[in-house]
Amino acid sequence: MAKTAMITTRVDPGLKSSAEKVLHKLGISTTEAINLFLSQVRLRKGLPFDVKIPNKTTLKAMKDAEEGRNLTESEDAEDMFRKLGI
């Protein structure tokens, strides 16, 4: 029996590049990330994260964050919690 199996897939080049930059910062290769993902799928018997369609409020917050609107800056975690009233 082979020690490894080949997976071939097509992905958007920009997505691949962006993801590889993040993985590099984490110190893992794309292959290691895929193996980690597949191990979690096997362990959880499903996707290792929720897959949901965001509601209008979440979509607006995501768009605002991407565009740098309606953001509140905090000096540190304590300042953030104070501003959140926690």
N, CA, C and O atoms as CSV, one atom per row, in Angstrom:
chain,resi,resn,atom,element,x,y,z
A,1,MET,N,N,0.847,-1.183,0.000
A,1,MET,CA,C,0.000,0.000,0.000
A,1,MET,C,C,0.894,1.248,0.000
A,1,MET,O,O,1.905,1.293,0.700
A,2,ALA,N,N,0.516,2.243,-0.779
A,2,ALA,CA,C,1.287,3.479,-0.861
A,2,ALA,C,C,1.232,4.241,0.462
A,2,ALA,O,O,0.235,4.199,1.183
A,3,LYS,N,N,2.326,4.937,0.758
A,3,LYS,CA,C,2.378,5.718,1.995
A,3,LYS,C,C,1.677,7.057,1.852
A,3,LYS,O,O,1.313,7.672,2.854
A,4,THR,N,N,1.481,7.514,0.632
A,4,THR,CA,C,0.780,8.772,0.388
A,4,THR,C,C,-0.149,8.616,-0.804
A,4,THR,O,O,0.028,7.717,-1.627
A,5,ALA,N,N,-1.133,9.488,-0.893
A,5,ALA,CA,C,-2.044,9.528,-2.034
A,5,ALA,C,C,-2.019,10.946,-2.597
A,5,ALA,O,O,-1.858,11.911,-1.850
A,6,MET,N,N,-2.175,11.066,-3.886
A,6,MET,CA,C,-2.111,12.358,-4.552
A,6,MET,C,C,-3.509,12.976,-4.630
A,6,MET,O,O,-4.482,12.294,-4.953
A,7,ILE,N,N,-3.597,14.280,-4.327
A,7,ILE,CA,C,-4.824,15.044,-4.505
A,7,ILE,C,C,-4.514,16.141,-5.505
A,7,ILE,O,O,-3.559,16.896,-5.322
A,8,THR,N,N,-5.302,16.238,-6.548
A,8,THR,CA,C,-5.138,17.296,-7.539
A,8,THR,C,C,-6.402,18.136,-7.534
A,8,THR,O,O,-7.510,17.605,-7.617
A,9,THR,N,N,-6.234,19.448,-7.437
A,9,THR,CA,C,-7.390,20.336,-7.397
A,9,THR,C,C,-7.055,21.644,-8.084
A,9,THR,O,O,-5.888,22.017,-8.205
A,10,ARG,N,N,-8.080,22.331,-8.527
A,10,ARG,CA,C,-7.897,23.653,-9.144
A,10,ARG,C,C,-8.451,24.701,-8.189
A,10,ARG,O,O,-9.561,24.569,-7.674
A,11,VAL,N,N,-7.658,25.744,-7.962
A,11,VAL,CA,C,-8.092,26.850,-7.105
A,11,VAL,C,C,-7.718,28.168,-7.775
A,11,VAL,O,O,-6.836,28.224,-8.632
A,12,ASP,N,N,-8.405,29.213,-7.364
A,12,ASP,CA,C,-8.096,30.551,-7.855
A,12,ASP,C,C,-6.645,30.888,-7.480
A,12,ASP,O,O,-6.257,30.699,-6.327
A,13,PRO,N,N,-5.842,31.379,-8.421
A,13,PRO,CA,C,-4.435,31.686,-8.121
A,13,PRO,C,C,-4.268,32.705,-6.993
A,13,PRO,O,O,-3.349,32.582,-6.183
A,14,GLY,N,N,-5.140,33.703,-6.933
A,14,GLY,CA,C,-5.055,34.699,-5.867
A,14,GLY,C,C,-5.338,34.097,-4.512
A,14,GLY,O,O,-4.663,34.414,-3.532
A,15,LEU,N,N,-6.335,33.225,-4.449
A,15,LEU,CA,C,-6.673,32.539,-3.203
A,15,LEU,C,C,-5.500,31.678,-2.746
A,15,LEU,O,O,-5.134,31.689,-1.571
A,16,LYS,N,N,-4.916,30.936,-3.680
A,16,LYS,CA,C,-3.776,30.069,-3.351
A,16,LYS,C,C,-2.617,30.892,-2.802
A,16,LYS,O,O,-2.023,30.535,-1.784
A,17,SER,N,N,-2.302,31.973,-3.464
A,17,SER,CA,C,-1.194,32.821,-3.050
A,17,SER,C,C,-1.436,33.424,-1.669
A,17,SER,O,O,-0.551,33.407,-0.813
A,18,SER,N,N,-2.631,33.953,-1.458
A,18,SER,CA,C,-2.969,34.557,-0.163
A,18,SER,C,C,-2.911,33.524,0.949
A,18,SER,O,O,-2.364,33.786,2.020
A,19,ALA,N,N,-3.470,32.359,0.697
A,19,ALA,CA,C,-3.478,31.298,1.707
A,19,ALA,C,C,-2.055,30.838,2.014
A,19,ALA,O,O,-1.721,30.601,3.175
A,20,GLU,N,N,-1.222,30.710,0.996
A,20,GLU,CA,C,0.155,30.256,1.212
A,20,GLU,C,C,0.942,31.268,2.048
A,20,GLU,O,O,1.796,30.877,2.843
A,21,LYS,N,N,0.664,32.556,1.878
A,21,LYS,CA,C,1.335,33.576,2.695
A,21,LYS,C,C,0.965,33.401,4.168
A,21,LYS,O,O,1.825,33.496,5.044
A,22,VAL,N,N,-0.322,33.145,4.438
A,22,VAL,CA,C,-0.775,32.928,5.815
A,22,VAL,C,C,-0.136,31.661,6.367
A,22,VAL,O,O,0.367,31.657,7.490
A,23,LEU,N,N,-0.153,30.596,5.591
A,23,LEU,CA,C,0.416,29.328,6.045
A,23,LEU,C,C,1.913,29.466,6.321
A,23,LEU,O,O,2.426,28.891,7.281
A,24,HIS,N,N,2.608,30.224,5.483
A,24,HIS,CA,C,4.038,30.453,5.689
A,24,HIS,C,C,4.271,31.142,7.033
A,24,HIS,O,O,5.188,30.776,7.768
A,25,LYS,N,N,3.443,32.138,7.356
A,25,LYS,CA,C,3.561,32.829,8.645
A,25,LYS,C,C,3.312,31.873,9.810
A,25,LYS,O,O,3.885,32.031,10.888
A,26,LEU,N,N,2.451,30.883,9.581
A,26,LEU,CA,C,2.162,29.874,10.609
A,26,LEU,C,C,3.240,28.801,10.673
A,26,LEU,O,O,3.271,27.997,11.604
A,27,GLY,N,N,4.122,28.793,9.681
A,27,GLY,CA,C,5.201,27.821,9.665
A,27,GLY,C,C,4.809,26.457,9.155
A,27,GLY,O,O,5.450,25.458,9.484
A,28,ILE,N,N,3.740,26.404,8.339
A,28,ILE,CA,C,3.326,25.113,7.775
A,28,ILE,C,C,3.164,25.234,6.268
A,28,ILE,O,O,2.881,26.310,5.741
A,29,SER,N,N,3.346,24.125,5.594
A,29,SER,CA,C,3.206,24.087,4.141
A,29,SER,C,C,1.741,23.878,3.757
A,29,SER,O,O,0.906,23.545,4.598
A,30,THR,N,N,1.453,24.076,2.499
A,30,THR,CA,C,0.101,23.826,2.000
A,30,THR,C,C,-0.265,22.351,2.201
A,30,THR,O,O,-1.391,22.035,2.587
A,31,THR,N,N,0.670,21.471,1.945
A,31,THR,CA,C,0.426,20.033,2.138
A,31,THR,C,C,0.107,19.729,3.597
A,31,THR,O,O,-0.820,18.972,3.885
A,32,GLU,N,N,0.872,20.317,4.523
A,32,GLU,CA,C,0.601,20.091,5.946
A,32,GLU,C,C,-0.769,20.640,6.338
A,32,GLU,O,O,-1.477,20.030,7.139
A,33,ALA,N,N,-1.140,21.784,5.778
A,33,ALA,CA,C,-2.456,22.370,6.083
A,33,ALA,C,C,-3.579,21.477,5.564
A,33,ALA,O,O,-4.591,21.294,6.241
A,34,ILE,N,N,-3.409,20.929,4.380
A,34,ILE,CA,C,-4.430,20.037,3.820
A,34,ILE,C,C,-4.539,18.774,4.667
A,34,ILE,O,O,-5.643,18.305,4.946
A,35,ASN,N,N,-3.398,18.222,5.077
A,35,ASN,CA,C,-3.424,17.033,5.943
A,35,ASN,C,C,-4.094,17.338,7.276
A,35,ASN,O,O,-4.844,16.512,7.797
A,36,LEU,N,N,-3.832,18.513,7.831
A,36,LEU,CA,C,-4.476,18.934,9.075
A,36,LEU,C,C,-5.985,19.041,8.881
A,36,LEU,O,O,-6.761,18.558,9.706
A,37,PHE,N,N,-6.394,19.674,7.791
A,37,PHE,CA,C,-7.820,19.812,7.484
A,37,PHE,C,C,-8.477,18.431,7.364
A,37,PHE,O,O,-9.513,18.185,7.982
A,38,LEU,N,N,-7.889,17.544,6.586
A,38,LEU,CA,C,-8.474,16.218,6.382
A,38,LEU,C,C,-8.498,15.408,7.677
A,38,LEU,O,O,-9.431,14.638,7.905
A,39,SER,N,N,-7.485,15.572,8.526
A,39,SER,CA,C,-7.482,14.892,9.820
A,39,SER,C,C,-8.641,15.371,10.685
A,39,SER,O,O,-9.276,14.573,11.374
A,40,GLN,N,N,-8.919,16.675,10.651
A,40,GLN,CA,C,-10.030,17.225,11.417
A,40,GLN,C,C,-11.377,16.765,10.853
A,40,GLN,O,O,-12.311,16.509,11.613
A,41,VAL,N,N,-11.480,16.661,9.541
A,41,VAL,CA,C,-12.717,16.143,8.921
A,41,VAL,C,C,-12.965,14.722,9.406
A,41,VAL,O,O,-14.085,14.367,9.773
A,42,ARG,N,N,-11.915,13.917,9.406
A,42,ARG,CA,C,-12.061,12.530,9.866
A,42,ARG,C,C,-12.427,12.487,11.347
A,42,ARG,O,O,-13.328,11.745,11.740
A,43,LEU,N,N,-11.741,13.270,12.168
A,43,LEU,CA,C,-11.977,13.285,13.602
A,43,LEU,C,C,-13.400,13.727,13.944
A,43,LEU,O,O,-14.060,13.118,14.785
A,44,ARG,N,N,-13.863,14.787,13.289
A,44,ARG,CA,C,-15.176,15.361,13.591
A,44,ARG,C,C,-16.309,14.748,12.773
A,44,ARG,O,O,-17.488,14.996,13.025
A,45,LYS,N,N,-15.919,13.938,11.785
A,45,LYS,CA,C,-16.891,13.329,10.872
A,45,LYS,C,C,-17.720,14.403,10.159
A,45,LYS,O,O,-18.932,14.271,9.991
A,46,GLY,N,N,-17.034,15.455,9.752
A,46,GLY,CA,C,-17.655,16.580,9.047
A,46,GLY,C,C,-16.659,17.719,8.947
A,46,GLY,O,O,-15.498,17.575,9.329
A,47,LEU,N,N,-17.111,18.838,8.438
A,47,LEU,CA,C,-16.237,19.995,8.328
A,47,LEU,C,C,-15.862,20.501,9.722
A,47,LEU,O,O,-16.692,20.491,10.631
A,48,PRO,N,N,-14.613,20.942,9.890
A,48,PRO,CA,C,-14.174,21.387,11.210
A,48,PRO,C,C,-14.530,22.848,11.528
A,48,PRO,O,O,-13.888,23.487,12.362
A,49,PHE,N,N,-15.544,23.354,10.859
A,49,PHE,CA,C,-16.019,24.713,11.106
A,49,PHE,C,C,-17.458,24.807,10.630
A,49,PHE,O,O,-17.905,24.020,9.796
A,50,ASP,N,N,-18.177,25.781,11.174
A,50,ASP,CA,C,-19.559,25.984,10.758
A,50,ASP,C,C,-19.592,26.610,9.361
A,50,ASP,O,O,-18.791,27.489,9.043
A,51,VAL,N,N,-20.510,26.152,8.553
A,51,VAL,CA,C,-20.725,26.744,7.239
A,51,VAL,C,C,-22.120,27.340,7.261
A,51,VAL,O,O,-23.121,26.624,7.238
A,52,LYS,N,N,-22.168,28.664,7.306
A,52,LYS,CA,C,-23.441,29.352,7.409
A,52,LYS,C,C,-23.463,30.527,6.440
A,52,LYS,O,O,-22.418,31.065,6.075
A,53,ILE,N,N,-24.640,30.909,6.038
A,53,ILE,CA,C,-24.816,32.116,5.242
A,53,ILE,C,C,-24.993,33.267,6.223
A,53,ILE,O,O,-25.926,33.257,7.026
A,54,PRO,N,N,-24.091,34.276,6.168
A,54,PRO,CA,C,-24.199,35.378,7.124
A,54,PRO,C,C,-25.490,36.171,6.947
A,54,PRO,O,O,-25.985,36.331,5.832
A,55,ASN,N,N,-26.037,36.673,8.080
A,55,ASN,CA,C,-27.242,37.495,8.002
A,55,ASN,C,C,-26.855,38.921,7.585
A,55,ASN,O,O,-25.673,39.225,7.430
A,56,LYS,N,N,-27.853,39.788,7.406
A,56,LYS,CA,C,-27.595,41.149,6.925
A,56,LYS,C,C,-26.673,41.925,7.859
A,56,LYS,O,O,-25.794,42.653,7.398
A,57,THR,N,N,-26.867,41.775,9.170
A,57,THR,CA,C,-26.048,42.496,10.137
A,57,THR,C,C,-24.587,42.072,10.034
A,57,THR,O,O,-23.685,42.909,10.039
A,58,THR,N,N,-24.368,40.770,9.942
A,58,THR,CA,C,-23.004,40.260,9.833
A,58,THR,C,C,-22.370,40.691,8.520
A,58,THR,O,O,-21.206,41.089,8.500
A,59,LEU,N,N,-23.119,40.618,7.420
A,59,LEU,CA,C,-22.592,41.054,6.126
A,59,LEU,C,C,-22.184,42.524,6.156
A,59,LEU,O,O,-21.139,42.893,5.620
A,60,LYS,N,N,-23.018,43.369,6.791
A,60,LYS,CA,C,-22.696,44.790,6.887
A,60,LYS,C,C,-21.428,44.981,7.716
A,60,LYS,O,O,-20.558,45.766,7.339
A,61,ALA,N,N,-21.313,44.281,8.830
A,61,ALA,CA,C,-20.133,44.397,9.683
A,61,ALA,C,C,-18.877,43.951,8.938
A,61,ALA,O,O,-17.822,44.572,9.067
A,62,MET,N,N,-18.990,42.880,8.164
A,62,MET,CA,C,-17.849,42.389,7.390
A,62,MET,C,C,-17.435,43.409,6.336
A,62,MET,O,O,-16.246,43.671,6.157
A,63,LYS,N,N,-18.413,43.987,5.638
A,63,LYS,CA,C,-18.112,44.983,4.613
A,63,LYS,C,C,-17.497,46.227,5.253
A,63,LYS,O,O,-16.516,46.767,4.740
A,64,ASP,N,N,-18.067,46.685,6.369
A,64,ASP,CA,C,-17.516,47.835,7.075
A,64,ASP,C,C,-16.061,47.581,7.481
A,64,ASP,O,O,-15.205,48.448,7.310
A,65,ALA,N,N,-15.790,46.399,8.012
A,65,ALA,CA,C,-14.432,46.070,8.443
A,65,ALA,C,C,-13.469,46.069,7.258
A,65,ALA,O,O,-12.361,46.595,7.358
A,66,GLU,N,N,-13.885,45.482,6.145
A,66,GLU,CA,C,-13.036,45.439,4.954
A,66,GLU,C,C,-12.737,46.840,4.433
A,66,GLU,O,O,-11.650,47.104,3.919
A,67,GLU,N,N,-13.719,47.740,4.571
A,67,GLU,CA,C,-13.571,49.104,4.059
A,67,GLU,C,C,-13.090,50.082,5.129
A,67,GLU,O,O,-12.949,51.276,4.864
A,68,GLY,N,N,-12.839,49.578,6.333
A,68,GLY,CA,C,-12.326,50.425,7.406
A,68,GLY,C,C,-13.322,51.422,7.958
A,68,GLY,O,O,-12.934,52.483,8.447
A,69,ARG,N,N,-14.606,51.093,7.887
A,69,ARG,CA,C,-15.648,51.999,8.387
A,69,ARG,C,C,-16.204,51.501,9.709
A,69,ARG,O,O,-16.197,50.303,9.992
A,70,ASN,N,N,-16.688,52.448,10.519
A,70,ASN,CA,C,-17.361,52.143,11.790
A,70,ASN,C,C,-16.521,51.252,12.703
A,70,ASN,O,O,-17.045,50.368,13.381
A,71,LEU,N,N,-15.217,51.499,12.711
A,71,LEU,CA,C,-14.317,50.721,13.549
A,71,LEU,C,C,-14.003,51.478,14.828
A,71,LEU,O,O,-13.950,52.708,14.824
A,72,THR,N,N,-13.799,50.773,15.897
A,72,THR,CA,C,-13.401,51.364,17.168
A,72,THR,C,C,-12.026,50.818,17.515
A,72,THR,O,O,-11.828,49.604,17.563
A,73,GLU,N,N,-11.083,51.710,17.756
A,73,GLU,CA,C,-9.735,51.281,18.117
A,73,GLU,C,C,-9.595,51.229,19.625
A,73,GLU,O,O,-10.183,52.031,20.349
A,74,SER,N,N,-8.801,50.266,20.087
A,74,SER,CA,C,-8.547,50.114,21.508
A,74,SER,C,C,-7.046,50.031,21.728
A,74,SER,O,O,-6.305,49.539,20.877
A,75,GLU,N,N,-6.614,50.517,22.876
A,75,GLU,CA,C,-5.190,50.490,23.216
A,75,GLU,C,C,-4.733,49.064,23.527
A,75,GLU,O,O,-3.620,48.667,23.181
A,76,ASP,N,N,-5.600,48.309,24.178
A,76,ASP,CA,C,-5.273,46.944,24.567
A,76,ASP,C,C,-6.577,46.211,24.871
A,76,ASP,O,O,-7.662,46.777,24.736
A,77,ALA,N,N,-6.463,44.954,25.282
A,77,ALA,CA,C,-7.656,44.142,25.544
A,77,ALA,C,C,-8.517,44.764,26.645
A,77,ALA,O,O,-9.744,44.778,26.543
A,78,GLU,N,N,-7.877,45.273,27.688
A,78,GLU,CA,C,-8.626,45.878,28.789
A,78,GLU,C,C,-9.454,47.070,28.290
A,78,GLU,O,O,-10.617,47.226,28.662
A,79,ASP,N,N,-8.842,47.907,27.445
A,79,ASP,CA,C,-9.543,49.058,26.878
A,79,ASP,C,C,-10.707,48.598,26.001
A,79,ASP,O,O,-11.787,49.190,26.028
A,80,MET,N,N,-10.477,47.533,25.221
A,80,MET,CA,C,-11.532,47.001,24.365
A,80,MET,C,C,-12.726,46.512,25.193
A,80,MET,O,O,-13.875,46.827,24.884
A,81,PHE,N,N,-12.440,45.734,26.255
A,81,PHE,CA,C,-13.519,45.227,27.100
A,81,PHE,C,C,-14.276,46.366,27.777
A,81,PHE,O,O,-15.498,46.309,27.919
A,82,ARG,N,N,-13.543,47.403,28.194
A,82,ARG,CA,C,-14.194,48.551,28.823
A,82,ARG,C,C,-15.134,49.222,27.828
A,82,ARG,O,O,-16.258,49.578,28.180
A,83,LYS,N,N,-14.684,49.395,26.594
A,83,LYS,CA,C,-15.528,50.025,25.565
A,83,LYS,C,C,-16.736,49.159,25.224
A,83,LYS,O,O,-17.795,49.671,24.861
A,84,LEU,N,N,-16.568,47.836,25.346
A,84,LEU,CA,C,-17.681,46.921,25.081
A,84,LEU,C,C,-18.610,46.778,26.284
A,84,LEU,O,O,-19.683,46.186,26.178
A,85,GLY,N,N,-18.197,47.318,27.417
A,85,GLY,CA,C,-19.005,47.208,28.625
A,85,GLY,C,C,-18.954,45.839,29.267
A,85,GLY,O,O,-19.895,45.411,29.936
A,86,ILE,N,N,-17.849,45.164,29.056
A,86,ILE,CA,C,-17.696,43.803,29.607
A,86,ILE,C,C,-16.812,43.861,30.843
A,86,ILE,O,O,-16.552,42.831,31.464
